[in-house]
Amino acid sequence: MAREFLLPDIGEGLTEAEIVRWLVPEGGRVEADQPVVEVETDKAVVEIPSPYAGVVLRHGGAEGETIQVGSVLVVIGEEAEVGADEPAEAPAVTDAAPPPSDAAAPIVGTLSEDAEVLSSSSHSAGAQAGNAVKALPIVRKLARDLGVDLNRVQGSGPEGRVTREDVLAAVPAEEVEPRPVETPAAATPAAPIVADDGDERQPMSRLRRTIAANMAKSWAEIPHVTTFDEVDAGRLTQVRDALGSRHDVKIPVEALVIKALIPALESYPEFNATLDGDDLIVHPKHDIGIAVDTPDGLLVAVIRDAGSRPVLDIAREVRRLGEGARARSLAPDELSGQTFTVSNIGAVGGGQGTPIVPYGTTAILSVGRVQDKVIARDGEPVVAAVMPLSLSYDHRVIDGAQGRRFMALLIENLEEPALFLAG
């Protein structure tokens, strides 16, 4: 019997996605849990696996086409059904319908469940054996990449759903490194429209449209204030070099800045908060976003619970998230939900600027390029490595004096890393 697989919500509040590339053609065979299509959401390119084995009878859209969550993504059936008139002869069964009691193939839960469920009797290639497991497709992919058996993972999500954090917790920290990924193919952009006077009207990509909408919303609703300062980064660069030499690894400057930020965010929690109407929601964890410059536009990847991580772990996450963002291979939940953001514009030669506060947060720190500069130290002019800082914040929540106190504590930490590395 032919079955319709509906496009699930693979991210937070996803409403639509663009089909980038079909990995299995119509008429091709697909196994359970085998990736069948690449789709592009607002920020990520994600492989979606088939929930059951069979033959791909029909694609729900062409490459480059946008489809809505809940629309038919793909129809999968048996060899004999290829070319059959589905609507007239064999009505498709959606994944929301209950499967036959003897079904051996995995099924997909209703959209309200937001999760894939595998039958405990499944023996299809790639399927997890054992009790029924509930997890989003992107979590299943992560589990496959890391070699984690989902049946051995205790789900902490709603109704026992296995989350990304559950999978990562099941792997030793030194093994949490993604397998190499190929840069996903981009959907063919629409051709520019050339006017009679030679001007070209170029349609923006989905990511560029998302960036534009988010920036406009932040700028329109958040009254921005930016405070500027400089850090004598001599000790910071020494510590960075020493850590890198000791552990034979490159330490991104963002890792040290994030560690220096945590005490300031703990002392001034309104910088790690969300304004919701007349209420300020203060977040107990520090989910720090890092701005990543990619060929497709600026993405913000999120280091979860950075306050509980050692600096080497943060350094590893900065590298992993940066590579994943540039390859467009990160999961949607790795690209949203930050509580504070760090933008290293120094990586592209920048100095000071006026960063825009991401919507849903109250502040963002921009870090400039370290350069030699003459400063006064103990009343004497010296040449020092100086790092520019720009802190933008929501003036509805944070006053100028509070902004200066936050910056002063951050500078104190950055100028003497022992103050934050000892914690």
Residue pairs with C-beta under 8 A, 6 or more apart in sequence:
1 77
1 78
1 90
1 93
2 57
2 75
2 76
2 77
2 78
2 81
2 84
2 86
2 90
2 92
2 93
3 52
3 54
3 75
3 76
3 77
3 92
3 93
3 94
3 95
4 72
4 74
4 75
4 92
4 93
4 94
4 95
5 50
5 51
5 52
5 72
5 73
5 74
5 75
5 76
5 95
5 108
6 69
6 70
6 71
6 72
6 73
6 94
6 95
6 96
6 108
6 111
7 17
7 39
7 48
7 60
7 67
7 68
7 69
7 70
7 71
7 72
7 73
8 48
8 69
8 108
8 111
8 114
8 116
8 136
8 137
9 69
9 111
9 114
10 17
10 39
10 41
10 46
10 48
10 136
10 137
10 138
10 332
11 41
11 42
11 44
11 331
11 332
11 333
11 336
12 332
12 333
12 336
12 337
14 41
14 42
14 69
14 332
15 68
15 69
16 66
16 67
16 68
16 69
17 39
17 40
17 41
17 46
17 66
17 67
17 69
18 39
18 40
18 64
18 65
18 66
18 187
18 206
19 37
19 38
19 39
19 59
19 61
19 62
19 63
19 64
19 65
19 66
19 67
19 187
20 37
20 38
20 39
20 40
20 45
20 63
20 184
20 185
20 186
20 187
21 37
21 38
21 63
21 184
21 185
21 187
22 36
22 37
22 59
22 63
23 35
23 36
23 37
23 38
23 47
24 30
24 34
24 36
24 37
24 50
24 56
25 56
26 56
26 57
26 58
26 59
27 55
27 56
27 82
28 55
28 56
29 54
29 55
29 56
30 36
30 50
30 53
30 54
30 55
30 56
30 76
31 50
31 53
31 124
31 125
31 126
32 49
32 50
32 51
32 52
32 53
32 105
32 106
32 118
32 122
32 124
32 125
32 126
32 127
33 49
33 50
33 106
33 124
33 125
33 126
33 127
33 128
33 140
33 144
34 49
34 50
34 125
34 126
35 47
35 48
35 49
35 50
35 141
36 48
36 49
36 50
36 56
36 74
37 47
37 48
37 59
37 73
37 74
38 45
38 46
38 47
38 48
38 184
38 185
39 45
39 46
39 48
40 46
40 187
40 206
40 207
40 328
41 332
42 206
42 207
42 210
43 207
43 210
43 299
43 330
43 332
43 335
43 336
44 328
44 329
44 330
44 331
44 332
44 334
44 335
45 184
45 186
45 328
45 329
46 137
46 138
46 331
46 332
47 137
47 141
48 73
48 137
49 126
49 137
49 140
49 141
50 74
50 76
51 95
51 105
51 106
51 107
51 108
51 116
52 76
52 105
52 106
52 107
52 124
53 76
53 105
53 124
53 125
54 76
54 77
54 78
54 105
55 76
55 77
55 78
55 79
55 81
55 82
56 74
56 75
56 76
57 75
57 76
57 77
57 81
57 82
57 84
57 86
58 72
58 74
58 75
58 86
59 74
60 67
60 71
60 72
60 73
60 74
60 75
61 67
61 71
61 73
63 187
63 188
64 187
64 188
67 73
69 111
70 111
72 92
75 86
75 92
77 90
81 90
84 90
86 92
95 107
95 108
95 109
95 110
96 109
96 110
96 111
99 105
99 107
99 119
103 119
103 121
104 119
104 121
104 122
104 123
104 124
105 119
105 122
105 124
106 116
106 117
106 118
106 119
106 122
106 124
106 127
107 117
107 118
107 119
108 116
108 117
109 115
109 116
109 117
109 134
113 134
113 159
114 136
114 161
115 134
115 135
115 136
115 157
115 159
115 161
116 134
116 135
116 136
116 137
116 140
117 132
117 133
117 134
118 127
118 128
118 132
118 133
119 132
120 129
120 130
120 131
120 132
122 128
122 129
123 129
126 144
128 149
128 150
128 151
129 151
130 149
130 151
131 151
133 150
133 151
133 153
133 155
133 162
134 155
134 157
134 159
134 160
134 161
134 162
135 143
135 150
135 155
135 161
135 162
135 163
136 161
138 164
138 331
138 332
138 333
139 162
139 163
139 164
139 167
139 331
140 150
142 148
142 164
142 167
142 168
142 331
143 149
143 150
143 153
143 162
143 167
145 178
145 179
146 167
146 168
146 171
146 175
146 176
146 178
147 171
148 167
148 170
148 171
150 162
150 167
152 170
153 162
153 166
153 167
153 170
154 166
155 161
155 162
155 163
155 166
156 162
156 163
156 165
156 166
157 163
157 166
164 331
164 333
164 334
165 304
168 176
173 313
176 316
177 316
177 320
178 320
178 324
178 329
181 324
181 327
181 329
182 327
183 326
183 327
183 328
183 329
184 327
184 328
184 329
186 296
189 203
189 205
190 203
192 200
192 201
192 202
192 203
193 200
193 201
194 200
194 201
195 201
204 212
205 296
205 297
207 296
207 297
207 299
208 296
208 297
211 297
211 298
214 358
214 359
215 356
217 359
218 356
218 357
218 358
218 359
219 356
221 359
222 357
222 359
222 394
222 396
223 394
223 395
223 396
224 354
224 356
224 357
224 392
224 393
224 394
224 395
225 392
225 393
225 395
225 398
225 400
225 403
226 354
226 355
226 390
226 391
226 392
226 393
227 390
227 391
227 393
227 400
227 403
227 404
227 407
228 352
228 388
228 389
228 390
228 391
229 388
229 389
229 391
229 407
229 411
230 373
230 386
230 387
230 388
230 389
231 386
231 387
231 388
231 389
231 411
231 414
231 415
232 375
232 377
232 384
232 385
232 386
232 415
233 370
233 384
233 385
233 386
233 387
233 414
233 415
234 384
234 385
235 415
235 416
235 417
236 253
236 256
236 387
236 414
236 415
236 417
237 370
237 385
239 256
239 417
239 421
240 251
240 253
240 256
243 251
243 311
243 312
244 250
244 251
247 312
249 312
249 315
250 315
250 319
251 311
251 312
251 315
252 315
252 318
252 319
252 322
252 344
253 344
253 346
253 367
253 370
254 290
254 314
254 318
254 342
254 344
254 367
255 311
255 312
255 314
255 315
255 318
256 311
256 414
256 417
257 342
257 344
257 365
257 367
257 414
258 288
258 290
258 303
258 306
258 314
258 318
258 342
259 311
259 314
259 420
259 421
260 410
260 413
260 414
260 417
260 420
261 286
261 288
261 340
261 342
261 365
261 410
261 413
262 286
262 306
262 307
262 420
262 423
263 409
263 413
263 419
263 420
263 423
264 271
264 406
264 409
264 410
264 413
265 271
265 272
265 286
265 307
265 340
266 307
267 406
267 409
268 402
268 405
268 406
268 409
269 282
270 280
270 282
270 362
270 397
270 398
270 402
271 340
271 362
271 363
271 393
271 398
271 406
272 282
272 283
272 286
272 339
272 340
272 362
273 280
273 281
273 282
273 283
273 339
273 361
273 362
273 397
274 280
274 281
274 283
274 339
274 360
274 361
274 362
275 281
275 362
275 394
275 396
275 397
280 397
283 339
285 304
285 305
285 307
285 308
285 339
286 305
286 306
286 307
286 339
286 340
287 302
287 303
287 304
287 305
287 306
287 337
287 338
287 339
287 340
288 302
288 303
288 306
288 338
288 339
288 340
288 341
288 342
289 300
289 301
289 302
289 303
289 338
289 339
289 340
289 341
289 342
289 358
289 361
290 300
290 301
290 302
290 303
290 318
290 321
290 322
290 341
290 342
290 343
290 344
291 298
291 299
291 300
291 341
291 342
291 343
291 344
292 298
292 299
292 300
292 301
292 321
292 322
292 325
292 326
293 347
293 348
294 325
294 326
294 328
295 326
296 328
299 325
299 330
299 335
300 335
300 336
300 338
300 341
300 358
301 321
301 322
301 324
301 325
301 330
301 334
301 335
302 321
302 334
302 335
302 336
302 337
302 338
303 309
303 314
303 317
303 318
303 321
306 314
309 317
311 421
321 330
321 334
324 330
324 334
325 335
338 358
338 361
339 361
340 361
340 363
340 364
340 365
341 355
341 358
341 361
341 363
341 364
341 365
342 364
342 365
342 367
343 355
343 364
343 365
343 366
343 367
344 366
344 367
345 351
345 353
345 366
345 367
345 368
345 369
346 367
346 368
346 369
346 370
346 387
346 388
347 369
349 369
350 366
350 368
350 369
351 368
351 369
351 388
352 366
352 368
352 388
352 389
352 390
353 366
353 368
353 390
354 390
354 392
355 364
355 365
355 366
355 390
355 392
356 364
356 392
357 363
357 364
357 392
357 393
357 394
358 364
361 394
362 393
362 394
362 397
362 398
363 391
363 392
363 393
363 394
363 398
364 391
364 392
364 393
365 389
365 390
365 391
365 410
366 389
366 390
366 391
366 392
367 387
367 388
367 389
368 387
368 388
368 389
368 390
369 387
369 388
370 385
370 386
370 387
371 385
371 386
372 383
372 384
372 385
372 386
373 383
373 384
373 385
373 386
374 381
374 382
374 383
374 384
375 381
375 382
375 383
375 384
375 386
376 382
377 384
387 414
389 407
389 410
389 411
391 403
391 406
391 407
391 410
393 403
398 406
412 419
413 419
413 420
